[in-house]
Amino acid sequence: MKSIDTGIIPIVSYSALLKSPARPSASKNMKKIFSCLSSIRLFIAVLALCGLVSLVGIIIPQNGEYDAYVRIFGPSFANIITGCGWNHIFFSAWFIAPLAVFCVNLICCLGKRLFLLSTILRQAKKGKAGVAGSLLMHSGVIFLIAGGIIQYYFGDTQSVIVSEGTQESIKKFNMKIFLHNFSIIRNRQGGIINYRSTLELRDTNDRTLISSATMVNAPLKFRCLYFYQMHYGFLPDAVKNFRAVVVDSTRDTLFSGAIPYKANFPLGKSGLSLACSDFLCDFYYDFENRTPMTRSHEHNNPAFKVTLFRNGSALASQWLFFKYPSMSNKFGRYSVTVLSYDPLFYSGIQVQKKPGTACILIGIISVSIGLVLVFLFPFCRVPYELSF
């Protein structure tokens, strides 16, 4: 019986390639462990276990209170759920342990493929790019999981509310945030398109780090920090300015225009000045305590505490009402009417630290490219041929 050398490389399995004659028993044991950790059976088993745990997490509401579980499942099952940690199962050993085994399986499988890469490429009749795609997919999944772990353990979040023209400290990230302006972007029909906050980030010594805008779905990015526009509103106790008209007893208009809040504003050359010292967004008078108060934080009944001065001396002080302009608007021989006002906005900003973003991005790109290569360039080995 005689074999003929055809020049064709035979197909060799991974297990056959790893075999070598007469190795020490310790080496054989390590080889068995490595073979087990990199096996497809372990991959399927761990994947099924992760799916089962995820199903439990879907059925059982997560991060709930004990009383809620008692109402849904009864006292006995509620004790089991909270005792076993199923109320936060995705952050417990029930999910993290299989996920860790899944990562080990991927790393071992990737290591085996890299160890045998030259042999696999020699056997390839076509589809060498598919081999690279498989390696990219394995590496990408590892990067995705690593990015999630980094994000979970090293990421952080802080929310802050800052009003226009003021700054607030972000203690978790050792910086300050200053809001220059908040605006509502509208279309031609008046519909709201987006919300925009012009922010300035400062260090603890008030030195500017970056100045830019953040909008809904377009966060401001600085290093690994993301600044999201979350919500907005009007301050209940302050305004930017209000527009008023001042007339005398002969009904001559002495002034008409905007008056800044908390400023003694001169009214032209008349010698008069007007100052708004207080603002209540929903005015009502507490007769029991004999003091004006605000009923809510909504601008339902805006009122301005205004004082009229002549040559520096106060003539009179009154509460003026935006919705009732002619009510109590007399200052001696003068009358002051509020025409409109510009509310002072506050902006709710959420700051998220995302140190795992780069790993996750690399993982997504690697998996995507790997899938394309595997499907477009399928791997095909050269068949084994013998003649007798």
RODO-2510 file (C-alpha; in nm, 4 decimals, decimal comma):
residues 388
     n   res          X          Y          Z
     1     m     0,0000     0,0000     0,0000
     2     k     0,1505     0,3291    -0,1036
     3     s     0,0371     0,6833    -0,0393
     4     i     0,0640     0,9464    -0,3048
     5     d     0,1678     1,2985    -0,2086
     6     t    -0,0934     1,5216    -0,3639
     7     g     0,0532     1,8442    -0,2249
     8     i    -0,2779     1,9209    -0,0540
     9     i    -0,2780     2,0041     0,3143
    10     p    -0,5108     1,7752     0,5140
    11     i    -0,7819     1,9093     0,7433
    12     v    -0,6712     1,8963     1,1031
    13     s    -0,9050     1,9613     1,3951
    14     y    -0,8162     2,1936     1,6852
    15     s    -0,7948     1,9015     1,9270
    16     a    -0,5612     1,7132     1,6935
    17     l    -0,3350     2,0130     1,6526
    18     l    -0,3100     2,0535     2,0273
    19     k    -0,2091     1,6898     2,0770
    20     s     0,1587     1,6104     2,1198
    21     p     0,3243     1,2860     2,2225
    22     a     0,4272     1,2039     2,5772
    23     r     0,3653     1,5204     2,7768
    24     p     0,3620     1,5324     3,1549
    25     s     0,0283     1,4700     3,3267
    26     a     0,0155     1,8307     3,4574
    27     s     0,0370     1,9551     3,1016
    28     k    -0,2399     1,7166     2,9990
    29     n    -0,4588     1,8439     3,2804
    30     m    -0,3996     2,2061     3,1785
    31     k    -0,4791     2,1126     2,8204
    32     k    -0,8058     1,9522     2,9295
    33     i    -0,9008     2,2569     3,1347
    34     f    -0,8181     2,4891     2,8473
    35     s    -1,0106     2,2699     2,6036
    36     c    -1,3120     2,2727     2,8360
    37     l    -1,3010     2,6487     2,8868
    38     s    -1,2816     2,7101     2,5122
    39     s    -1,5450     2,4551     2,4101
    40     i    -1,8610     2,5419     2,2220
    41     r    -2,0627     2,3343     2,4718
    42     l    -1,9602     2,5626     2,7571
    43     f    -2,0480     2,8639     2,5416
    44     i    -2,3994     2,7309     2,4728
    45     a    -2,4538     2,6318     2,8370
    46     v    -2,3451     2,9701     2,9723
    47     l    -2,5462     3,1545     2,7079
    48     a    -2,8558     2,9529     2,8017
    49     l    -2,7951     3,0269     3,1718
    50     c    -2,7626     3,4013     3,1031
    51     g    -3,0881     3,3840     2,9053
    52     l    -3,2639     3,2041     3,1913
    53     v    -3,1423     3,4601     3,4457
    54     s    -3,2521     3,7423     3,2165
    55     l    -3,5961     3,5820     3,1908
    56     v    -3,6226     3,5792     3,5708
    57     g    -3,5204     3,9470     3,5706
    58     i    -3,7960     4,0244     3,3218
    59     i    -4,0656     3,8370     3,5148
    60     i    -3,9698     3,9804     3,8538
    61     p    -3,9781     4,3645     3,8689
    62     q    -3,6320     4,4921     3,9502
    63     n    -3,5192     4,7312     4,2269
    64     g    -3,8606     4,7346     4,3918
    65     e    -3,9571     4,7708     4,7568
    66     y    -4,0309     4,4661     4,9725
    67     d    -4,3967     4,5666     5,0151
    68     a    -4,4406     4,5725     4,6372
    69     y    -4,3174     4,2132     4,6088
    70     v    -4,5527     4,1105     4,8912
    71     r    -4,8492     4,2569     4,7014
    72     i    -4,7500     4,0809     4,3773
    73     f    -4,6125     3,7433     4,4909
    74     g    -4,7189     3,7086     4,8544
    75     p    -4,5029     3,7079     5,1712
    76     s    -4,3355     3,3671     5,1121
    77     f    -4,2160     3,4389     4,7585
    78     a    -4,1279     3,7963     4,8548
    79     n    -3,8889     3,6613     5,1198
    80     i    -3,7339     3,4237     4,8657
    81     i    -3,6958     3,6995     4,6056
    82     t    -3,5298     3,9474     4,8399
    83     g    -3,3257     3,6793     5,0179
    84     c    -3,1830     3,5405     4,6952
    85     g    -3,1215     3,8843     4,5473
    86     w    -3,3584     3,8351     4,2572
    87     n    -3,4910     4,1885     4,3044
    88     h    -3,1634     4,3185     4,1573
    89     i    -3,0592     4,0060     3,9695
    90     f    -2,8585     4,1795     3,6945
    91     f    -2,6180     4,3176     3,9564
    92     s    -2,5908     3,9969     4,1579
    93     a    -2,3790     3,6816     4,1296
    94     w    -2,6701     3,5098     3,9542
    95     f    -2,5923     3,7111     3,6413
    96     i    -2,2355     3,8311     3,6930
    97     a    -2,0914     3,4799     3,7493
    98     p    -2,2212     3,3311     3,4197
    99     l    -2,1164     3,6479     3,2437
   100     a    -1,7629     3,6092     3,3848
   101     v    -1,7505     3,2464     3,2639
   102     f    -1,8774     3,3663     2,9264
   103     c    -1,5875     3,6155     2,9093
   104     v    -1,3343     3,3457     3,0025
   105     n    -1,4784     3,1196     2,7325
   106     l    -1,4442     3,3935     2,4707
   107     i    -1,0877     3,4765     2,5742
   108     c    -0,9825     3,1098     2,5657
   109     c    -1,1517     3,0564     2,2316
   110     l    -0,9800     3,3655     2,0920
   111     g    -0,6469     3,2473     2,2318
   112     k    -0,6906     2,9053     2,0697
   113     r    -0,7727     3,0633     1,7340
   114     l    -0,4689     3,2931     1,7538
   115     f    -0,2455     2,9972     1,8496
   116     l    -0,3657     2,8024     1,5459
   117     l    -0,3986     3,1002     1,3144
   118     s    -0,1063     3,0145     1,0837
   119     t    -0,2283     2,6542     1,0434
   120     i    -0,5859     2,7680     0,9751
   121     l    -0,4683     3,0130     0,7099
   122     r    -0,2568     2,7423     0,5398
   123     q    -0,5637     2,5196     0,5214
   124     a    -0,7837     2,7940     0,3791
   125     k    -0,8783     2,7476     0,0157
   126     k    -1,0711     3,0724     0,0306
   127     g    -1,2235     3,2988     0,2912
   128     k    -0,9114     3,4089     0,4757
   129     a    -1,0870     3,7401     0,5400
   130     g    -1,3625     3,5381     0,7099
   131     v    -1,1050     3,3999     0,9528
   132     a    -1,0087     3,7570     1,0410
   133     g    -1,3797     3,8381     1,0772
   134     s    -1,4259     3,5593     1,3297
   135     l    -1,1336     3,6915     1,5345
   136     l    -1,2768     4,0430     1,5162
   137     m    -1,6162     3,9220     1,6388
   138     h    -1,4653     3,7428     1,9382
   139     s    -1,2469     4,0439     2,0225
   140     g    -1,5408     4,2828     1,9787
   141     v    -1,7626     4,0946     2,2232
   142     i    -1,4791     4,0971     2,4788
   143     f    -1,4411     4,4744     2,4331
   144     l    -1,8173     4,5220     2,4754
   145     i    -1,8243     4,3309     2,8031
   146     a    -1,5076     4,5043     2,9275
   147     g    -1,6599     4,8442     2,8458
   148     g    -1,9752     4,7561     3,0382
   149     i    -1,7727     4,6458     3,3411
   150     i    -1,5606     4,9634     3,3331
   151     q    -1,8757     5,1748     3,3034
   152     y    -2,0466     4,9963     3,5927
   153     y    -1,7573     5,0196     3,8386
   154     f    -1,5974     5,3509     3,7382
   155     g    -1,8860     5,5480     3,5854
   156     d    -2,0866     5,8016     3,7847
   157     t    -2,3789     6,0408     3,7517
   158     q    -2,4792     6,3708     3,9092
   159     s    -2,7729     6,5992     3,8364
   160     v    -2,7603     6,9736     3,8916
   161     i    -3,0070     7,2592     3,8508
   162     v    -2,8531     7,5917     3,7489
   163     s    -3,0294     7,9188     3,6670
   164     e    -2,9259     8,1710     3,4045
   165     g    -2,6319     8,3853     3,5058
   166     t    -2,5312     8,1622     3,7968
   167     q    -2,2994     7,8680     3,8553
   168     e    -2,3273     7,5485     4,0559
   169     s    -2,0650     7,3064     4,1832
   170     i    -2,0419     6,9506     4,0508
   171     k    -1,8712     6,7992     4,3509
   172     k    -1,8374     6,4449     4,2165
   173     f    -1,6281     6,5666     3,9237
   174     n    -1,4507     6,8555     4,0995
   175     m    -1,5705     7,1330     3,8678
   176     k    -1,8300     7,4071     3,8302
   177     i    -2,0964     7,4694     3,5690
   178     f    -2,2129     7,8172     3,4643
   179     l    -2,5312     7,8729     3,2614
   180     h    -2,4985     8,1672     3,0245
   181     n    -2,8326     8,1287     2,8536
   182     f    -3,1252     7,8958     2,8053
   183     s    -3,3415     7,9122     2,4947
   184     i    -3,6274     7,7249     2,3341
   185     i    -3,5763     7,6579     1,9627
   186     r    -3,9011     7,6808     1,7666
   187     n    -4,0023     7,6265     1,4048
   188     r    -4,1868     7,8760     1,1862
   189     q    -4,5230     7,7585     1,3167
   190     g    -4,4138     7,8142     1,6765
   191     g    -4,3723     7,4470     1,7626
   192     i    -4,0874     7,3464     1,9906
   193     i    -3,7950     7,1795     1,8140
   194     n    -3,5330     7,1614     2,0866
   195     y    -3,4012     7,3109     2,4104
   196     r    -3,0563     7,4682     2,4271
   197     s    -2,8382     7,5503     2,7275
   198     t    -2,5185     7,7470     2,6709
   199     l    -2,2799     7,6195     2,9372
   200     e    -1,9329     7,7050     3,0608
   201     l    -1,7336     7,4495     3,2546
   202     r    -1,4906     7,5848     3,5097
   203     d    -1,2355     7,4299     3,7412
   204     t    -1,2283     7,4940     4,1153
   205     n    -1,0255     7,8133     4,0543
   206     d    -1,2960     7,9472     3,8151
   207     r    -1,0760     7,9002     3,5093
   208     t    -1,2697     7,8178     3,1944
   209     l    -1,2291     7,4589     3,0728
   210     i    -1,4766     7,4659     2,7839
   211     s    -1,7713     7,6761     2,6716
   212     s    -2,0342     7,5215     2,4476
   213     a    -2,4029     7,4341     2,4174
   214     t    -2,5925     7,1205     2,5059
   215     m    -2,9266     7,0179     2,3602
   216     v    -3,1619     6,7236     2,3869
   217     n    -2,9921     6,4249     2,2149
   218     a    -2,6805     6,6373     2,1527
   219     p    -2,4889     6,6441     2,4831
   220     l    -2,1842     6,8538     2,5556
   221     k    -1,8773     6,6264     2,5742
   222     f    -1,5689     6,6996     2,7804
   223     r    -1,3122     6,4253     2,8294
   224     c    -1,5202     6,1268     2,9472
   225     l    -1,8018     6,3484     3,0821
   226     y    -2,1342     6,3969     2,9033
   227     f    -2,3677     6,6867     2,9897
   228     y    -2,7315     6,6122     2,9012
   229     q    -3,0192     6,8596     2,8811
   230     m    -3,2860     6,6977     3,1006
   231     h    -3,5533     6,9570     3,1864
   232     y    -3,6111     7,3290     3,2347
   233     g    -3,8456     7,5723     3,4062
   234     f    -3,9002     7,9265     3,5298
   235     l    -3,7588     8,0485     3,8597
   236     p    -4,0478     8,1202     4,0979
   237     d    -3,8821     8,4141     4,2736
   238     a    -3,6907     8,6087     4,0064
   239     v    -3,7182     8,7431     3,6498
   240     k    -3,4752     8,8885     3,3971
   241     n    -3,6706     9,2103     3,3503
   242     f    -4,0184     9,3450     3,3009
   243     r    -4,1555     9,5963     3,0525
   244     a    -4,3633     9,8811     3,1896
   245     v    -4,5144    10,2123     3,0869
   246     v    -4,5091    10,5132     3,3217
   247     v    -4,7550    10,8008     3,2716
   248     d    -4,8257    11,1136     3,4772
   249     s    -5,1576    11,2680     3,5736
   250     t    -5,1811    11,4488     3,2388
   251     r    -5,1478    11,1078     3,0659
   252     d    -4,8139    11,1971     2,9167
   253     t    -4,5949    10,8920     2,8745
   254     l    -4,2731    10,9434     3,0704
   255     f    -4,1213    10,6056     2,9996
   256     s    -4,1943    10,2822     2,8146
   257     g    -3,9438     9,9978     2,8047
   258     a    -3,7669     9,7184     2,9886
   259     i    -3,6598     9,7547     3,3496
   260     p    -3,4000     9,5116     3,4909
   261     y    -3,4903     9,3132     3,7999
   262     k    -3,3260     9,4234     4,1270
   263     a    -3,1969     9,7495     3,9759
   264     n    -3,2884    10,1154     4,0400
   265     f    -3,3493    10,2093     3,6783
   266     p    -3,3680    10,5795     3,5725
   267     l    -3,6733    10,6728     3,3628
   268     g    -3,5210    10,9052     3,1074
   269     k    -3,4717    11,2714     3,2048
   270     s    -3,7763    11,2907     3,4276
   271     g    -3,5764    11,2531     3,7492
   272     l    -3,7761    10,9423     3,8255
   273     s    -3,6406    10,5911     3,8723
   274     l    -3,8090    10,2582     3,9205
   275     a    -3,6874     9,9535     4,1132
   276     c    -3,8351     9,6047     4,1367
   277     s    -3,7256     9,4537     4,4661
   278     d    -3,9318     9,1346     4,4772
   279     f    -4,1241     8,8933     4,2570
   280     l    -4,3874     8,6308     4,3364
   281     c    -4,4950     8,3966     4,0589
   282     d    -4,8335     8,3016     4,2101
   283     f    -4,9281     8,5890     4,4412
   284     y    -5,1743     8,5646     4,7234
   285     y    -5,2062     8,7571     5,0482
   286     d    -5,1984     8,5708     5,3790
   287     f    -5,4364     8,7792     5,5918
   288     e    -5,3613     8,5792     5,9048
   289     n    -4,9905     8,6592     5,8948
   290     r    -5,0400     8,9827     5,6977
   291     t    -4,7764     8,8981     5,4437
   292     p    -4,7753     8,8340     5,0679
   293     m    -4,6816     8,4787     4,9660
   294     t    -4,6706     8,2564     4,6608
   295     r    -4,9305     7,9833     4,6273
   296     s    -4,7208     7,7594     4,3980
   297     h    -4,4116     7,7570     4,1767
   298     e    -4,6204     7,8108     3,8648
   299     h    -4,6518     8,1541     3,7029
   300     n    -5,0269     8,1737     3,7592
   301     n    -5,0448     8,5225     3,9098
   302     p    -4,7128     8,7066     3,8581
   303     a    -4,6658     9,0089     4,0860
   304     f    -4,3837     9,2652     4,1110
   305     k    -4,2928     9,4701     4,4189
   306     v    -4,2104     9,8075     4,2608
   307     t    -4,0849    10,1286     4,4203
   308     l    -4,0958    10,4652     4,2410
   309     f    -3,8196    10,7145     4,3238
   310     r    -3,7885    11,0841     4,2445
   311     n    -3,4439    11,2373     4,2813
   312     g    -3,3407    10,9425     4,4951
   313     s    -3,6329    10,9612     4,7371
   314     a    -3,9000    10,6917     4,7459
   315     l    -4,2456    10,8167     4,6497
   316     a    -4,4439    10,4978     4,6906
   317     s    -4,4163    10,1211     4,6819
   318     q    -4,6799     9,8895     4,5367
   319     w    -4,7393     9,5347     4,4174
   320     l    -4,8101     9,5376     4,0437
   321     f    -4,9898     9,2496     3,8762
   322     f    -4,9241     9,1294     3,5245
   323     k    -5,2728     8,9816     3,4794
   324     y    -5,4455     9,2809     3,6426
   325     p    -5,2447     9,5785     3,5126
   326     s    -5,4766     9,8524     3,6403
   327     m    -5,4978     9,7132     3,9947
   328     s    -5,3118     9,9211     4,2578
   329     n    -5,0868    10,0816     3,9970
   330     k    -5,1048    10,4420     4,1303
   331     f    -4,7928    10,6106     4,2681
   332     g    -4,9259    10,9542     4,3597
   333     r    -4,9666    11,1515     4,0382
   334     y    -4,7987    10,8700     3,8417
   335     s    -4,9237    10,5299     3,7294
   336     v    -4,7109    10,2288     3,6355
   337     t    -4,8464     9,9454     3,4225
   338     v    -4,6685     9,6124     3,3654
   339     l    -4,6912     9,5145     2,9985
   340     s    -4,4871     9,1936     2,9931
   341     y    -4,1877     9,0264     3,1527
   342     d    -3,9054     8,7874     3,0687
   343     p    -3,8923     8,4930     3,3098
   344     l    -3,5580     8,3689     3,4346
   345     f    -3,5005     8,0107     3,3236
   346     y    -3,3345     7,7327     3,5114
   347     s    -3,1917     7,4274     3,3377
   348     g    -3,1663     7,0738     3,4695
   349     i    -2,8370     6,9176     3,3588
   350     q    -2,7373     6,5559     3,4119
   351     v    -2,3631     6,4866     3,4113
   352     q    -2,2571     6,1314     3,3296
   353     k    -1,9059     5,9936     3,3509
   354     k    -1,8609     5,7229     3,0861
   355     p    -1,5065     5,5819     3,0989
   356     g    -1,6132     5,2660     2,9145
   357     t    -1,7396     5,4433     2,6030
   358     a    -1,4194     5,3878     2,4014
   359     c    -1,4191     5,0120     2,4745
   360     i    -1,7859     4,9820     2,3828
   361     l    -1,7322     5,1759     2,0596
   362     i    -1,4356     4,9553     1,9629
   363     g    -1,6450     4,6479     2,0410
   364     i    -1,9369     4,7611     1,8246
   365     i    -1,7091     4,8406     1,5306
   366     s    -1,5189     4,5102     1,5652
   367     v    -1,8335     4,2986     1,5839
   368     s    -1,9910     4,4819     1,2890
   369     i    -1,6846     4,4440     1,0652
   370     g    -1,6404     4,0827     1,1779
   371     l    -1,9990     3,9921     1,0878
   372     v    -1,9603     4,1435     0,7418
   373     l    -1,6338     3,9561     0,6775
   374     v    -1,7710     3,6223     0,8027
   375     f    -2,0809     3,6386     0,5824
   376     l    -1,9108     3,7773     0,2717
   377     f    -1,5992     3,5595     0,2884
   378     p    -1,6953     3,2193     0,4363
   379     f    -1,4026     3,0025     0,5411
   380     c    -1,3430     2,6872     0,3329
   381     r    -1,0723     2,4266     0,3975
   382     v    -0,8896     2,2197     0,1328
   383     p    -1,0183     1,8581     0,1415
   384     y    -0,7914     1,5753     0,2522
   385     e    -0,7028     1,3270    -0,0244
   386     l    -0,5226     0,9893    -0,0056
   387     s    -0,4486     0,7262    -0,2651
   388     f    -0,3688     0,3636    -0,1935
***
